[in-house]
Amino acid sequence: MTLDEALEEDNVVSRDEAKAECEKHSLDFADLVDELGDHSEYNSRDVMHWLGY
C-alpha cells in the first residue's frame, strides 16, 4: 500500500500490518493499542496519523 492509499479514509490494515509499521518506526505497538484500542483491523489513516504522517 502506498502512503497516499494508507491515508485514504476507507482503507484498513490488519493488526499484524499495524504492528509491523510500528516496528519499522521503532515504536511500541502497545502504545498504539493504548490509544486506538485492541482490534484485529485498524483504519490505515488512523495508524498513519498515530505514526505522525
mmJSON file of the N, C-alpha and C atoms, coordinates in Angstrom:
{"data_MODEL":{"atom_site":{
"group_PDB":["ATOM","ATOM","ATOM","ATOM","ATOM","ATOM","ATOM","ATOM","ATOM","ATOM","ATOM","ATOM","ATOM","ATOM","ATOM","ATOM","ATOM","ATOM","ATOM","ATOM","ATOM","ATOM","ATOM","ATOM","ATOM","ATOM","ATOM","ATOM","ATOM","ATOM","ATOM","ATOM","ATOM","ATOM","ATOM","ATOM","ATOM","ATOM","ATOM","ATOM","ATOM","ATOM","ATOM","ATOM","ATOM","ATOM","ATOM","ATOM","ATOM","ATOM","ATOM","ATOM","ATOM","ATOM","ATOM","ATOM","ATOM","ATOM","ATOM","ATOM","ATOM","ATOM","ATOM","ATOM","ATOM","ATOM","ATOM","ATOM","ATOM","ATOM","ATOM","ATOM","ATOM","ATOM","ATOM","ATOM","ATOM","ATOM","ATOM","ATOM","ATOM","ATOM","ATOM","ATOM","ATOM","ATOM","ATOM","ATOM","ATOM","ATOM","ATOM","ATOM","ATOM","ATOM","ATOM","ATOM","ATOM","ATOM","ATOM","ATOM","ATOM","ATOM","ATOM","ATOM","ATOM","ATOM","ATOM","ATOM","ATOM","ATOM","ATOM","ATOM","ATOM","ATOM","ATOM","ATOM","ATOM","ATOM","ATOM","ATOM","ATOM","ATOM","ATOM","ATOM","ATOM","ATOM","ATOM","ATOM","ATOM","ATOM","ATOM","ATOM","ATOM","ATOM","ATOM","ATOM","ATOM","ATOM","ATOM","ATOM","ATOM","ATOM","ATOM","ATOM","ATOM","ATOM","ATOM","ATOM","ATOM","ATOM","ATOM","ATOM","ATOM","ATOM","ATOM","ATOM","ATOM","ATOM","ATOM"],
"id":[1,2,3,4,5,6,7,8,9,10,11,12,13,14,15,16,17,18,19,20,21,22,23,24,25,26,27,28,29,30,31,32,33,34,35,36,37,38,39,40,41,42,43,44,45,46,47,48,49,50,51,52,53,54,55,56,57,58,59,60,61,62,63,64,65,66,67,68,69,70,71,72,73,74,75,76,77,78,79,80,81,82,83,84,85,86,87,88,89,90,91,92,93,94,95,96,97,98,99,100,101,102,103,104,105,106,107,108,109,110,111,112,113,114,115,116,117,118,119,120,121,122,123,124,125,126,127,128,129,130,131,132,133,134,135,136,137,138,139,140,141,142,143,144,145,146,147,148,149,150,151,152,153,154,155,156,157,158,159],
"type_symbol":["N","C","C","N","C","C","N","C","C","N","C","C","N","C","C","N","C","C","N","C","C","N","C","C","N","C","C","N","C","C","N","C","C","N","C","C","N","C","C","N","C","C","N","C","C","N","C","C","N","C","C","N","C","C","N","C","C","N","C","C","N","C","C","N","C","C","N","C","C","N","C","C","N","C","C","N","C","C","N","C","C","N","C","C","N","C","C","N","C","C","N","C","C","N","C","C","N","C","C","N","C","C","N","C","C","N","C","C","N","C","C","N","C","C","N","C","C","N","C","C","N","C","C","N","C","C","N","C","C","N","C","C","N","C","C","N","C","C","N","C","C","N","C","C","N","C","C","N","C","C","N","C","C","N","C","C","N","C","C"],
"label_atom_id":["N","CA","C","N","CA","C","N","CA","C","N","CA","C","N","CA","C","N","CA","C","N","CA","C","N","CA","C","N","CA","C","N","CA","C","N","CA","C","N","CA","C","N","CA","C","N","CA","C","N","CA","C","N","CA","C","N","CA","C","N","CA","C","N","CA","C","N","CA","C","N","CA","C","N","CA","C","N","CA","C","N","CA","C","N","CA","C","N","CA","C","N","CA","C","N","CA","C","N","CA","C","N","CA","C","N","CA","C","N","CA","C","N","CA","C","N","CA","C","N","CA","C","N","CA","C","N","CA","C","N","CA","C","N","CA","C","N","CA","C","N","CA","C","N","CA","C","N","CA","C","N","CA","C","N","CA","C","N","CA","C","N","CA","C","N","CA","C","N","CA","C","N","CA","C","N","CA","C","N","CA","C","N","CA","C"],
"label_alt_id":[null,null,null,null,null,null,null,null,null,null,null,null,null,null,null,null,null,null,null,null,null,null,null,null,null,null,null,null,null,null,null,null,null,null,null,null,null,null,null,null,null,null,null,null,null,null,null,null,null,null,null,null,null,null,null,null,null,null,null,null,null,null,null,null,null,null,null,null,null,null,null,null,null,null,null,null,null,null,null,null,null,null,null,null,null,null,null,null,null,null,null,null,null,null,null,null,null,null,null,null,null,null,null,null,null,null,null,null,null,null,null,null,null,null,null,null,null,null,null,null,null,null,null,null,null,null,null,null,null,null,null,null,null,null,null,null,null,null,null,null,null,null,null,null,null,null,null,null,null,null,null,null,null,null,null,null,null,null,null],
"label_comp_id":["MET","MET","MET","THR","THR","THR","LEU","LEU","LEU","ASP","ASP","ASP","GLU","GLU","GLU","ALA","ALA","ALA","LEU","LEU","LEU","GLU","GLU","GLU","GLU","GLU","GLU","ASP","ASP","ASP","ASN","ASN","ASN","VAL","VAL","VAL","VAL","VAL","VAL","SER","SER","SER","ARG","ARG","ARG","ASP","ASP","ASP","GLU","GLU","GLU","ALA","ALA","ALA","LYS","LYS","LYS","ALA","ALA","ALA","GLU","GLU","GLU","CYS","CYS","CYS","GLU","GLU","GLU","LYS","LYS","LYS","HIS","HIS","HIS","SER","SER","SER","LEU","LEU","LEU","ASP","ASP","ASP","PHE","PHE","PHE","ALA","ALA","ALA","ASP","ASP","ASP","LEU","LEU","LEU","VAL","VAL","VAL","ASP","ASP","ASP","GLU","GLU","GLU","LEU","LEU","LEU","GLY","GLY","GLY","ASP","ASP","ASP","HIS","HIS","HIS","SER","SER","SER","GLU","GLU","GLU","TYR","TYR","TYR","ASN","ASN","ASN","SER","SER","SER","ARG","ARG","ARG","ASP","ASP","ASP","VAL","VAL","VAL","MET","MET","MET","HIS","HIS","HIS","TRP","TRP","TRP","LEU","LEU","LEU","GLY","GLY","GLY","TYR","TYR","TYR"],
"label_asym_id":["A","A","A","A","A","A","A","A","A","A","A","A","A","A","A","A","A","A","A","A","A","A","A","A","A","A","A","A","A","A","A","A","A","A","A","A","A","A","A","A","A","A","A","A","A","A","A","A","A","A","A","A","A","A","A","A","A","A","A","A","A","A","A","A","A","A","A","A","A","A","A","A","A","A","A","A","A","A","A","A","A","A","A","A","A","A","A","A","A","A","A","A","A","A","A","A","A","A","A","A","A","A","A","A","A","A","A","A","A","A","A","A","A","A","A","A","A","A","A","A","A","A","A","A","A","A","A","A","A","A","A","A","A","A","A","A","A","A","A","A","A","A","A","A","A","A","A","A","A","A","A","A","A","A","A","A","A","A","A"],
"label_entity_id":["1","1","1","1","1","1","1","1","1","1","1","1","1","1","1","1","1","1","1","1","1","1","1","1","1","1","1","1","1","1","1","1","1","1","1","1","1","1","1","1","1","1","1","1","1","1","1","1","1","1","1","1","1","1","1","1","1","1","1","1","1","1","1","1","1","1","1","1","1","1","1","1","1","1","1","1","1","1","1","1","1","1","1","1","1","1","1","1","1","1","1","1","1","1","1","1","1","1","1","1","1","1","1","1","1","1","1","1","1","1","1","1","1","1","1","1","1","1","1","1","1","1","1","1","1","1","1","1","1","1","1","1","1","1","1","1","1","1","1","1","1","1","1","1","1","1","1","1","1","1","1","1","1","1","1","1","1","1","1"],
"label_seq_id":[1,1,1,2,2,2,3,3,3,4,4,4,5,5,5,6,6,6,7,7,7,8,8,8,9,9,9,10,10,10,11,11,11,12,12,12,13,13,13,14,14,14,15,15,15,16,16,16,17,17,17,18,18,18,19,19,19,20,20,20,21,21,21,22,22,22,23,23,23,24,24,24,25,25,25,26,26,26,27,27,27,28,28,28,29,29,29,30,30,30,31,31,31,32,32,32,33,33,33,34,34,34,35,35,35,36,36,36,37,37,37,38,38,38,39,39,39,40,40,40,41,41,41,42,42,42,43,43,43,44,44,44,45,45,45,46,46,46,47,47,47,48,48,48,49,49,49,50,50,50,51,51,51,52,52,52,53,53,53],
"pdbx_PDB_ins_code":[null,null,null,null,null,null,null,null,null,null,null,null,null,null,null,null,null,null,null,null,null,null,null,null,null,null,null,null,null,null,null,null,null,null,null,null,null,null,null,null,null,null,null,null,null,null,null,null,null,null,null,null,null,null,null,null,null,null,null,null,null,null,null,null,null,null,null,null,null,null,null,null,null,null,null,null,null,null,null,null,null,null,null,null,null,null,null,null,null,null,null,null,null,null,null,null,null,null,null,null,null,null,null,null,null,null,null,null,null,null,null,null,null,null,null,null,null,null,null,null,null,null,null,null,null,null,null,null,null,null,null,null,null,null,null,null,null,null,null,null,null,null,null,null,null,null,null,null,null,null,null,null,null,null,null,null,null,null,null],
"Cartn_x":[0.85,0.0,0.902,0.563,1.332,0.912,1.712,1.376,0.033,-0.178,-1.451,-2.628,-2.465,-3.532,-3.77,-2.688,-2.807,-3.53,-3.423,-4.059,-5.51,-5.979,-7.384,-8.245,-9.422,-10.263,-10.789,-11.027,-11.726,-10.829,-9.517,-8.624,-8.353,-8.213,-7.908,-6.639,-5.984,-4.814,-5.05,-4.427,-4.559,-3.741,-4.006,-3.238,-1.751,-1.43,-0.029,0.618,-0.124,0.414,0.654,-0.269,-0.099,1.106,1.258,2.401,3.712,3.741,4.948,5.308,4.312,4.583,5.164,4.64,5.202,6.665,6.959,8.335,9.249,8.773,9.568,9.931,9.064,9.279,9.883,10.316,10.906,9.965,8.678,7.669,7.04,6.533,5.946,4.482,4.166,2.798,1.816,2.255,1.381,0.899,1.727,1.316,0.199,0.305,-0.76,-2.057,-1.964,-3.15,-3.759,-2.921,-3.431,-4.27,-3.851,-4.547,-5.695,-5.501,-6.509,-7.391,-7.019,-7.781,-7.172,-7.619,-7.117,-8.087,-7.702,-8.579,-7.847,-8.595,-7.994,-7.648,-8.329,-8.057,-8.103,-7.337,-7.286,-7.496,-8.113,-8.205,-6.779,-6.337,-4.947,-4.648,-5.638,-5.449,-5.183,-5.908,-5.685,-4.275,-3.831,-2.476,-1.441,-1.617,-0.644,-0.605,-1.751,-1.781,-1.103,-1.331,-0.68,0.841,1.281,2.721,3.313,2.46,2.947,2.859,2.152,2.008,0.819],
"Cartn_y":[-1.166,0.0,1.236,2.191,3.438,4.35,5.38,6.348,7.008,7.396,8.024,7.087,5.817,4.841,4.667,4.636,4.456,5.624,6.798,7.98,8.154,7.276,7.318,6.811,7.369,7.12,5.693,5.024,3.738,2.505,2.66,1.504,0.996,-0.309,-0.928,-1.758,-1.945,-2.822,-3.805,-4.951,-5.954,-5.545,-6.204,-5.992,-6.229,-7.299,-7.614,-6.526,-5.982,-4.9,-3.639,-3.319,-2.148,-2.339,-3.541,-3.844,-3.714,-4.203,-4.109,-2.655,-1.814,-0.389,0.261,-0.096,0.429,0.026,-1.237,-1.728,-1.014,-0.743,-0.009,1.376,1.955,3.305,3.284,2.107,1.922,2.394,2.12,2.488,1.227,1.337,0.212,0.035,-1.128,-1.418,-1.29,-1.602,-1.485,-0.051,0.922,2.325,2.637,2.075,2.254,1.645,0.446,-0.229,0.584,1.171,2.008,3.164,3.737,4.914,4.573,3.55,3.237,2.046,1.309,0.132,-1.143,-2.265,-3.577,-4.176,-4.159,-4.605,-5.584,-6.357,-7.243,-6.468,-5.331,-4.442,-3.0,-2.17,-0.744,0.054,1.211,2.139,2.596,2.432,2.762,4.237,5.08,6.521,6.817,6.143,6.324,5.899,4.778,4.292,5.284,5.76,6.697,7.996,8.491,9.706,9.448,8.28,7.931,7.892,7.447,7.39,8.768,9.752,11.109,11.604,10.867,11.29,12.199],
"Cartn_z":[0.0,0.0,0.0,-0.836,-0.883,0.272,0.519,1.561,1.262,0.012,-0.359,-0.101,-0.439,-0.197,1.303,2.068,3.517,4.171,3.575,4.147,3.702,2.8,2.403,3.559,3.684,4.852,4.958,3.847,3.88,3.896,3.888,3.863,5.271,5.377,6.668,6.543,7.685,7.763,8.903,8.79,9.842,11.064,12.156,13.386,13.117,12.394,12.091,11.24,10.28,9.446,10.272,11.163,12.029,12.944,13.468,14.342,13.574,12.337,11.512,11.228,10.983,10.75,12.001,13.158,14.412,14.536,14.253,14.351,13.364,12.151,11.158,11.655,12.479,13.003,14.412,14.849,16.191,17.302,17.126,18.112,18.693,19.886,20.597,20.189,19.659,19.238,20.401,21.61,22.786,22.976,22.611,22.712,21.716,20.514,19.525,20.046,20.603,21.138,22.274,23.12,24.217,23.688,22.578,22.039,21.091,20.253,19.232,19.592,20.631,21.027,20.467,21.01,20.608,19.593,18.32,17.237,16.32,15.562,14.559,13.29,13.075,11.939,12.42,11.728,12.048,10.773,10.905,9.792,9.495,8.264,7.931,8.163,7.928,8.145,9.624,10.519,11.96,12.35,11.796,12.094,11.581,10.362,9.795,10.587,10.996,11.824,13.16,13.74,15.004,14.829,13.663,13.375,13.074,12.876,12.652,11.22,10.365,8.967,8.791],
"occupancy":[1.0,1.0,1.0,1.0,1.0,1.0,1.0,1.0,1.0,1.0,1.0,1.0,1.0,1.0,1.0,1.0,1.0,1.0,1.0,1.0,1.0,1.0,1.0,1.0,1.0,1.0,1.0,1.0,1.0,1.0,1.0,1.0,1.0,1.0,1.0,1.0,1.0,1.0,1.0,1.0,1.0,1.0,1.0,1.0,1.0,1.0,1.0,1.0,1.0,1.0,1.0,1.0,1.0,1.0,1.0,1.0,1.0,1.0,1.0,1.0,1.0,1.0,1.0,1.0,1.0,1.0,1.0,1.0,1.0,1.0,1.0,1.0,1.0,1.0,1.0,1.0,1.0,1.0,1.0,1.0,1.0,1.0,1.0,1.0,1.0,1.0,1.0,1.0,1.0,1.0,1.0,1.0,1.0,1.0,1.0,1.0,1.0,1.0,1.0,1.0,1.0,1.0,1.0,1.0,1.0,1.0,1.0,1.0,1.0,1.0,1.0,1.0,1.0,1.0,1.0,1.0,1.0,1.0,1.0,1.0,1.0,1.0,1.0,1.0,1.0,1.0,1.0,1.0,1.0,1.0,1.0,1.0,1.0,1.0,1.0,1.0,1.0,1.0,1.0,1.0,1.0,1.0,1.0,1.0,1.0,1.0,1.0,1.0,1.0,1.0,1.0,1.0,1.0,1.0,1.0,1.0,1.0,1.0,1.0],
"B_iso_or_equiv":[0.0,0.0,0.0,0.0,0.0,0.0,0.0,0.0,0.0,0.0,0.0,0.0,0.0,0.0,0.0,0.0,0.0,0.0,0.0,0.0,0.0,0.0,0.0,0.0,0.0,0.0,0.0,0.0,0.0,0.0,0.0,0.0,0.0,0.0,0.0,0.0,0.0,0.0,0.0,0.0,0.0,0.0,0.0,0.0,0.0,0.0,0.0,0.0,0.0,0.0,0.0,0.0,0.0,0.0,0.0,0.0,0.0,0.0,0.0,0.0,0.0,0.0,0.0,0.0,0.0,0.0,0.0,0.0,0.0,0.0,0.0,0.0,0.0,0.0,0.0,0.0,0.0,0.0,0.0,0.0,0.0,0.0,0.0,0.0,0.0,0.0,0.0,0.0,0.0,0.0,0.0,0.0,0.0,0.0,0.0,0.0,0.0,0.0,0.0,0.0,0.0,0.0,0.0,0.0,0.0,0.0,0.0,0.0,0.0,0.0,0.0,0.0,0.0,0.0,0.0,0.0,0.0,0.0,0.0,0.0,0.0,0.0,0.0,0.0,0.0,0.0,0.0,0.0,0.0,0.0,0.0,0.0,0.0,0.0,0.0,0.0,0.0,0.0,0.0,0.0,0.0,0.0,0.0,0.0,0.0,0.0,0.0,0.0,0.0,0.0,0.0,0.0,0.0,0.0,0.0,0.0,0.0,0.0,0.0],
"pdbx_formal_charge":[null,null,null,null,null,null,null,null,null,null,null,null,null,null,null,null,null,null,null,null,null,null,null,null,null,null,null,null,null,null,null,null,null,null,null,null,null,null,null,null,null,null,null,null,null,null,null,null,null,null,null,null,null,null,null,null,null,null,null,null,null,null,null,null,null,null,null,null,null,null,null,null,null,null,null,null,null,null,null,null,null,null,null,null,null,null,null,null,null,null,null,null,null,null,null,null,null,null,null,null,null,null,null,null,null,null,null,null,null,null,null,null,null,null,null,null,null,null,null,null,null,null,null,null,null,null,null,null,null,null,null,null,null,null,null,null,null,null,null,null,null,null,null,null,null,null,null,null,null,null,null,null,null,null,null,null,null,null,null],
"auth_seq_id":[1,1,1,2,2,2,3,3,3,4,4,4,5,5,5,6,6,6,7,7,7,8,8,8,9,9,9,10,10,10,11,11,11,12,12,12,13,13,13,14,14,14,15,15,15,16,16,16,17,17,17,18,18,18,19,19,19,20,20,20,21,21,21,22,22,22,23,23,23,24,24,24,25,25,25,26,26,26,27,27,27,28,28,28,29,29,29,30,30,30,31,31,31,32,32,32,33,33,33,34,34,34,35,35,35,36,36,36,37,37,37,38,38,38,39,39,39,40,40,40,41,41,41,42,42,42,43,43,43,44,44,44,45,45,45,46,46,46,47,47,47,48,48,48,49,49,49,50,50,50,51,51,51,52,52,52,53,53,53],
"auth_comp_id":["MET","MET","MET","THR","THR","THR","LEU","LEU","LEU","ASP","ASP","ASP","GLU","GLU","GLU","ALA","ALA","ALA","LEU","LEU","LEU","GLU","GLU","GLU","GLU","GLU","GLU","ASP","ASP","ASP","ASN","ASN","ASN","VAL","VAL","VAL","VAL","VAL","VAL","SER","SER","SER","ARG","ARG","ARG","ASP","ASP","ASP","GLU","GLU","GLU","ALA","ALA","ALA","LYS","LYS","LYS","ALA","ALA","ALA","GLU","GLU","GLU","CYS","CYS","CYS","GLU","GLU","GLU","LYS","LYS","LYS","HIS","HIS","HIS","SER","SER","SER","LEU","LEU","LEU","ASP","ASP","ASP","PHE","PHE","PHE","ALA","ALA","ALA","ASP","ASP","ASP","LEU","LEU","LEU","VAL","VAL","VAL","ASP","ASP","ASP","GLU","GLU","GLU","LEU","LEU","LEU","GLY","GLY","GLY","ASP","ASP","ASP","HIS","HIS","HIS","SER","SER","SER","GLU","GLU","GLU","TYR","TYR","TYR","ASN","ASN","ASN","SER","SER","SER","ARG","ARG","ARG","ASP","ASP","ASP","VAL","VAL","VAL","MET","MET","MET","HIS","HIS","HIS","TRP","TRP","TRP","LEU","LEU","LEU","GLY","GLY","GLY","TYR","TYR","TYR"],
"auth_asym_id":["A","A","A","A","A","A","A","A","A","A","A","A","A","A","A","A","A","A","A","A","A","A","A","A","A","A","A","A","A","A","A","A","A","A","A","A","A","A","A","A","A","A","A","A","A","A","A","A","A","A","A","A","A","A","A","A","A","A","A","A","A","A","A","A","A","A","A","A","A","A","A","A","A","A","A","A","A","A","A","A","A","A","A","A","A","A","A","A","A","A","A","A","A","A","A","A","A","A","A","A","A","A","A","A","A","A","A","A","A","A","A","A","A","A","A","A","A","A","A","A","A","A","A","A","A","A","A","A","A","A","A","A","A","A","A","A","A","A","A","A","A","A","A","A","A","A","A","A","A","A","A","A","A","A","A","A","A","A","A"],
"auth_atom_id":["N","CA","C","N","CA","C","N","CA","C","N","CA","C","N","CA","C","N","CA","C","N","CA","C","N","CA","C","N","CA","C","N","CA","C","N","CA","C","N","CA","C","N","CA","C","N","CA","C","N","CA","C","N","CA","C","N","CA","C","N","CA","C","N","CA","C","N","CA","C","N","CA","C","N","CA","C","N","CA","C","N","CA","C","N","CA","C","N","CA","C","N","CA","C","N","CA","C","N","CA","C","N","CA","C","N","CA","C","N","CA","C","N","CA","C","N","CA","C","N","CA","C","N","CA","C","N","CA","C","N","CA","C","N","CA","C","N","CA","C","N","CA","C","N","CA","C","N","CA","C","N","CA","C","N","CA","C","N","CA","C","N","CA","C","N","CA","C","N","CA","C","N","CA","C","N","CA","C","N","CA","C","N","CA","C"],
"pdbx_PDB_model_num":[1,1,1,1,1,1,1,1,1,1,1,1,1,1,1,1,1,1,1,1,1,1,1,1,1,1,1,1,1,1,1,1,1,1,1,1,1,1,1,1,1,1,1,1,1,1,1,1,1,1,1,1,1,1,1,1,1,1,1,1,1,1,1,1,1,1,1,1,1,1,1,1,1,1,1,1,1,1,1,1,1,1,1,1,1,1,1,1,1,1,1,1,1,1,1,1,1,1,1,1,1,1,1,1,1,1,1,1,1,1,1,1,1,1,1,1,1,1,1,1,1,1,1,1,1,1,1,1,1,1,1,1,1,1,1,1,1,1,1,1,1,1,1,1,1,1,1,1,1,1,1,1,1,1,1,1,1,1,1]
}}}
